[in-house]
Every structure is written in structure tokens, then in C-alpha cells.
């Protein structure tokens, strides 16, 4: 799947960033469609670390936190 422009920050420098979520919970993130050699691969535990850190560090509105809770 690819990211939309709304998904990316002003600091994005990737040509066409993409991600793939596997059934086993692993996630791959790449900077260019069709190029899987330069990618970041996260295990399920790595994704949990990323999400937990983001939830702690980011300024997230109460409405967005409620959306996240509903997804869980």
C-alpha cells in the first residue's frame, strides 16, 4: 500500500513511500514503490515499540486517542 500526501510530514523525502502489513504482524516500510531492497522491516514487537513510543511522545488529541481505542 502507498501513503497519501496527508499521511506524510513536510519532511518526507521519499519518492513514493509504501508499506506492507503481513498476517503475522510484520510490517515492511520502503521509500520507493517497486524497490524492496531498501526497506525497513519491523517485527510485531518492533511495531508495538514504534506505536507505544509514538503514543507517549506525540501530542495526540483526545478524539484521536478515542479512535485508536476503538480500533483496539
Buried (B, 14 or more C-beta within 10 A) or exposed (E): EEBEEEEEEEEEEBEEBBBEEEEEEBBBBBBBEEEEEEBEEBEEEBBEEBEEEEEEEEEEEEEEEEEEEEEE
